[in-house]
Each structure stands twice: as structure tokens, then as C-alpha cells.
Amino acid sequence: MKRVLFVDGEPNILDGLRRSLRPQRKAWEMVFVEGGEAALRELEKAPFDVIVTDMRMPGMDGAALLSRVKETHPRTARFVLSGHTELDAAMRAVPVAHQFLSKPCELDVLRDVVARACELETLLNDELVTRLVGEIDSLPSVPETYAAVTKALADPDVDLRAVAAIIERDPGMSLKILHLVNSSFFGLPCDVTSIERAVSYLGTNVVRDLVLTMEVFRPPPGADRSLEEFTVQLQRRSALTASIARRMFEQKHLADQAFLAGMLHDVGSLILATRLPEQFAENARVAAEQGRPLHEVEQERYGATHGEVGAYLLALWGLPYPLLEASAYHHRPSRLSQEGFGILTAVHVAGALVEAKAGSPASSQPDQDGVDLEYIASLGLDDRLEEWEALADEQLSCAKPED
């Protein structure tokens, strides 16, 4: 049974949660505590799978609490409730919270988010996934430039020039950022020639996400030509997926998150190709000979796929849960309990359309089964497929070969 810890500074809110979530007792073991210190004492007694905390509390606030939890219990899913008027305070929680929930939070939304986190934790802790990751000699750590930018953005008073200065320490990174910003994926009205202008145009959070994706796709030192070509083509396909997924949302924060999810959804393939190159090449050969998606061959060989491996890495990096879901389930989205259109749906559809229309990296067999029509129908989204396909055609037609 999953253990969930709810933390708030007001006893009446905790009482309301306790009453409202009473039906979940068969699925979750729930503990409700007042304040950060009480939460830490509960964590000392036994670990929790999920912690949900209010941001504004007397003494230790939500950001400080989650910072401690990240240090002592890094595998605990960390959610923070924050109101729109608490933006400055909430920025402090950016490096330590897996996901933000708007306050007041609808009970159904809260229940769904916690349930999905529990499902994902079960998947990532599965013995087969752990064994596959254990075969890898080392997993990449959080990229240095991304960590520095994230730390800077935790300061609500950070100056754009300070963020730009961090990126400019790496000339290669700066060049890649400017190349992508000026590509058709963003469609800006004029060429951007400085990192500071890129930050100003796109916003600090988008640039931070671009820094992460650029570093993720940087070929390892000494990589042979075939691996470099695979990395470049995988990055292009991921960028196409990301740009299509981003255009499926009108709200900017969801569009930005969909873009990053699309860029990172196939990061597991990159890990396996660079860390287990011989096994990856053999799996690709078998997939090509048998005319099957690569992820099916991985599932048969390991009992897990590159999707779960990518999600495992993103979890270690503490990235938001919608990104983990997009990685873990993008081939089989119906495995995740959800209602309505979300980040996973966008990445699944966009990835399948890119695969069908633009192909896959040179050293890999096509890795999609097409759009899961039963899944789309179960969400009541059949009528949007034609719209999404037209959007993909438009994006692919305007994408330049070097984008």
C-alpha cells in the first residue's frame, strides 16, 4: 500500500482533506500533519511514497521542507500547493518540487495527481527496470549548466543578464541555443543574435529547458561517427515532436512543458545507445530484420524499454512528473490512468505522427506503432485527430533540414 503524507499549516484544512480523502483508505495509507517539523518527524519513522505540502506555512515553509525531503528521501514524489499570489515564494521550490498544484486545488485533481505518482513510482521501482538500469555502468548526472541556471532562477529577483552569463560560459551551448531559437520551431519575428535576447524573447524557464535538452543531446567524448549521427537525428526527431506537442496547447505554461516533454521523451534511447552500445545495436538489428518497433524488442529482451529507463533518469534529476510520464508511457499511454487531454497524450500523438511522416534515426528501426486509436477514443478525442495531423503536416513542411 502506498504511503502519502499531507502537510499544511492550518488544522481545519487538514481535517477537510482527511474527510474528503476517506474513500482512498483502501489504496493509500495517509498521514496528515501540521507543519514542516511534524512532517520531518513522520519521515524519520518510515518513508513515504508521496508528500503533498502547502507552500505558505509558519516556520518552515513548503520549499524548505521539500528541500530537506529531497536530501533525506530522494525517491519520495514531492508536490507543493501554491497560490498565484505566492509566485516569489514558489520560485524557491522550483529545484525541489516534482510538480506544482494551484491552490485551491480541486479534490479530483489532487486525487488524480497522487494516484498517477503512485503508479509511476511502482513502474520505476519495478525489478526489471532496476535490473536494466543496473546494467548501465553510469547514469549521467544533472548537467552542470542546467543546474546553475535552475539555481539562479530560484531567486525571484534574478536578472536576465545573470542567466545569460551562465549560458555564455559554454560557447558551444550558446551556439546551439541560438541555432534552435532561430529555427522554425519557434517562429520568432526576427533573428536573435544574443543569449540575453533569447532569454528575453522566450522567458527564463523556456531557455532553462533548452539548456537541459542541449546538454542531454551532447555526444559523449570520443563518440564514433555513427553515434554522433544517431544523436543528431534523434535530437531532430525529438525537436519535431516537441514543436508539434507545444502547438497543441493554448496555455503557455502547458505549451512550454509539452515542448520539454517532447524533447526528452526518447532520452532513454540515448542512454542505452551511449552506455550499452553493443546491446542497443543488436536490438536495433533484430528490430530491423523483423520489421518491429525497437521498444518491443527491448521489452522481450529486458522486460522493460528505453521509455522506463528515460523516466528513471528524469526521476533522479527531480524533473516534473508529467515529463516522467511522457517518457515512461509514450509508446503505451493507455497504461496510465488519466482523464482528458494532457502532456502524455500530446507527446504520444506528436511522436507517432513524426515517426509516420519523417522517419526515425538512421541506426534505429521505427519505434512507434502509430497513434493508439483506442486510447484516443477512450479520452473522447477522436474529433481532434484530423486537426493534429494537419498541424503536424504544417510543422514538418516549414521545418528546415538543419532545425
C-alpha positions, 0 to 999 in steps of 0.5 A: 500500500502506498504511503502519502503524507499531507502537510499544511499549516492550518488544522481545519484544512487538514481535517477537510482533506482527511474527510474528503480523502476517506474513500482512498483508505483502501489504496493509500495509507495517509498521514496528515500533519501540521507543519514542516517539523511534524512532517520531518518527524513522520519521515524519520519513522518510515518513508513515504511514497508521496508528500503533498505540502502547502507552500505558505506555512509558519516556520518552515515553509513548503520549499524548505521542507521539500528541500530537506525531503529531497536530501533525506528521501530522494525517491519520495514524489514531492508536490507543493500547493501554491497560490498565484499570489505566492509566485516569489515564494514558489520560485524557491521550490522550483529545484525541489518540487516534482510538480506544482498544484494551484491552490485551491486545488480541486479534490479530483485533481489532487486525487488524480495527481497522487494516484498517477505518482503512485503508479509511476513510482511502482513502474520505476521501482519495478525489478526489471527496470532496476535490473536494466538500469543496473546494467548501465555502468553510469547514469549521467548526472544533472548537467552542470549548466542546467543546474546553475541556471535552475539555481539562479532562477530560484531567486525571484529577483534574478536578472536576465543578464545573470542567466545569460552569463551562465549560458555564455560560459559554454560557447558551444551551448550558446551556439546551439541555443541560438541555432534552435531559437532561430529555427522554425520551431519557434517562429520568432519575428526576427533573428536573435543574435544574443543569449540575453535576447533569447532569454528575453524573447522566450522567458527564463524557464523556456531557455532553462529547458533548452539548456537541459535538452542541449546538454542531454543531446551532447555526444559523449567524448570520443563518440564514433561517427555513427553515434554522433549521427544517431544523436543528431537525428534523434535530437531532430526527431525529438525537436519535431515532436516537441514543436508539434506537442507545444502547438497543441496547447493554448496555455503557455505554461502547458505549451512550454512543458509539452515542448520539454516533454517532447524533447526528452521523451526518447532520452532513454534511447540515448542512454542505452545507445551511449552506455550499452552500445553493443546491446542497443545495436543488436536490438536495433538489428533484430528490430530491423530484420523483423520489421518491429518497433525497437521498444518491443524488442527491448521489452522481450529482451529486458522486460522493460524499454528505453521509455522506463529507463528515460523516466528513471533518469528524469526521476533522479534529476527531480524533473516534473512528473508529467515529463516522467510520464511522457517518457515512461508511457509514450509508446503505451499511454493507455497504461496510465490512468488519466482523464482528458487531454494532457502532456502524455497524450500530446507527446504520444500523438506528436511522436507517432505522427513524426515517426509516420511522416519523417522517419526515425534515426538512421541506426534505429528501426521505427519505434512507434506503432502509430497513434493508439486509436483506442486510447484516443477514443477512450479520452473522447478525442477522436474529433481532434485527430484530423486537426493534429495531423494537419498541424503536424503536416504544417510543422514538418513542411516549414521545418528546415533540414538543419532545425 
